[in-house]
Amino acid sequence: MACSNIKTLSLINHKILSSHLTVDRKIGTASVVPVPVNIPQTLSKILPDSATLTLKNNPQTQSFSVINKPVERKEMDSVPGKFGRFGGKYVPETLITCLGKLEAEFNLVLHDSQFQEELRTALRDYVGRETPLYFAERLTNHYKNNNGEGPEIYLKREDLNHVGAHKINNAIAQAMIAKRMGRTSIVAATGAGQHGVATAAACAKLDLECTIYMGAADMEKQSSNVLLMKLLGAQVKTVEGSFKDASSEAIRGWVGDLENSYYLTGTVVGPHPCPSMVREFQSVIGKETRRQAMDKWGGKPDVLVACIGSGSNALGLFHEFINDQDVRLIGVEAAGFGLDSGKHAATIARGEVGVYHGAMSYLLQDEEGQILGPHSIGVGLEYPGVGPEVSYLKETGRAEFHSATDQEAVDAYRRLCKLEGIFPALEASHALAFLEKLCPTLANGTKVVVNISGRGDKDADRVFHYKHDLTPCEIVY
Ligand SMILES: Cc1ncc(COP(=O)(O)O)c(C=O)c1O
């Protein structure tokens, strides 16, 4: 929207940041300079009903009337870090200062035009954005009924990003924040290796030291990514256990050197501001999708589908559309060997609310609150929790959640290879697998967007050798 045409400015989820009043990001970043009356320091007080605004994209100073009530809330974390009862900062006191500094820096960069310009350039010229919204014609035909009717399937091609997944959107932005904060070394944990490779690449580009923690079994399953991380100059540390154990170890490594190191979280979990920060940097996926849908068919998507590990690719796609109640949001979890097998990663379907890695959320845990080991053939889905915002979407009913088994994901991987010539990551294959159940229920012409969160080269060997109907005892990793 051209800022200069705006006659009325709605303050959506307005926030006061030092002496600036920041406003709805849909109409660009604007700051009140100077404010004709003092801006009160809390949101509950009255804001000025008119203000002189200098718009960043339009250096002329212009007057606008300001509607003084927040309209429908865009952000669900308008109490910073809380999504209903989920989220928070359940950390030792020693970490509070450090998280506070991170939150302050995050709030600054959100409204810092130089940072935003550098990030836009990096996303365009280094990551390769924007990613296409691809009409999958043969997949669409596959789901047509006998009358030749069915939904239209579009794929959001995050697999085409540099280093092969959505993870780089967040890794590059956070590495830039770390550099601004004067940190010299980055620590991160990875499951499938995609976040590890993305972080290692960002660190190479920005001349930062990089240490990646990874579970021993995951290193074997995703060995090609381990090689890439090492080639990119990262130190890869082996951790006994899986991704959750690697995350705990990475946090320990970070806490040991808070002055110099930066814990670069790869998904929407952890204490505030981590979930909000990762979601913000991934929300480029949904923003592009809205624009591309408008260009392609002159409207919005009807249904968005994404796999849920912890939720970063899903929230990246969904967040832009959360207030569009006519857009269905569908998250697909990993059912592994089946929801009743005890070998799955379906936190939303089978989890309970608890606290883990610094935040309150749904978790896979036993009666005593001990975390249960998750399983999925999509290694990046093997986390025993989901992000607090995902938990909130479940609790409020705004999003629907379903699951797909290992077998269904492998079938979907193979289907996309054969029908479209695209290798989807096994994680994203869970989202694709759900189309089998979803498509027969949809009206002709329904526009469905599936997030292809990453490329599946890393999984080719496992898919090629996967045998039908393996039991938990038979599977060899
Ligand atoms: C390609 C890909 N998709 C999805 C995920 C799951 O993470 P999230 O739910 O945060 O998107 C991962 C995690 O490693 C991944 O590598």
Ligand as a Chemical Component Dictionary entry (heavy atoms), coordinates in Angstrom:
data_LIG
# 
_chem_comp.id                   LIG 
_chem_comp.type                 NON-POLYMER 
_chem_comp.pdbx_formal_charge   0 
_chem_comp.three_letter_code    LIG 
# 
loop_
_chem_comp_atom.comp_id 
_chem_comp_atom.atom_id 
_chem_comp_atom.alt_atom_id 
_chem_comp_atom.type_symbol 
_chem_comp_atom.charge 
_chem_comp_atom.model_Cartn_x 
_chem_comp_atom.model_Cartn_y 
_chem_comp_atom.model_Cartn_z 
_chem_comp_atom.pdbx_ordinal 
LIG C1 C1 C 0 13.048 -29.077 6.043  1  
LIG C2 C2 C 0 12.477 -28.964 7.406  2  
LIG N1 N1 N 0 11.149 -28.777 7.549  3  
LIG C3 C3 C 0 10.580 -28.680 8.760  4  
LIG C4 C4 C 0 11.334 -28.789 9.907  5  
LIG C5 C5 C 0 10.636 -28.718 11.219 6  
LIG O1 O1 O 0 10.889 -27.544 11.914 7  
LIG P1 P1 P 0 9.796  -26.412 12.079 8  
LIG O2 O2 O 0 8.545  -27.058 12.586 9  
LIG O3 O3 O 0 10.394 -25.484 13.034 10 
LIG O4 O4 O 0 9.579  -25.807 10.729 11 
LIG C6 C6 C 0 12.728 -28.981 9.828  12 
LIG C7 C7 C 0 13.559 -29.076 11.024 13 
LIG O5 O5 O 0 14.717 -29.357 10.998 14 
LIG C8 C8 C 0 13.311 -29.066 8.543  15 
LIG O6 O6 O 0 14.621 -29.266 8.378  16 
# 
loop_
_chem_comp_bond.comp_id 
_chem_comp_bond.atom_id_1 
_chem_comp_bond.atom_id_2 
_chem_comp_bond.value_order 
_chem_comp_bond.pdbx_ordinal 
LIG C1 C2 SING 1  
LIG C2 N1 SING 2  
LIG C2 C8 DOUB 3  
LIG N1 C3 DOUB 4  
LIG C3 C4 SING 5  
LIG C4 C5 SING 6  
LIG C4 C6 DOUB 7  
LIG C5 O1 SING 8  
LIG O1 P1 SING 9  
LIG P1 O2 DOUB 10 
LIG P1 O3 SING 11 
LIG P1 O4 SING 12 
LIG C6 C7 SING 13 
LIG C6 C8 SING 14 
LIG C7 O5 DOUB 15 
LIG C8 O6 SING 16 
# 
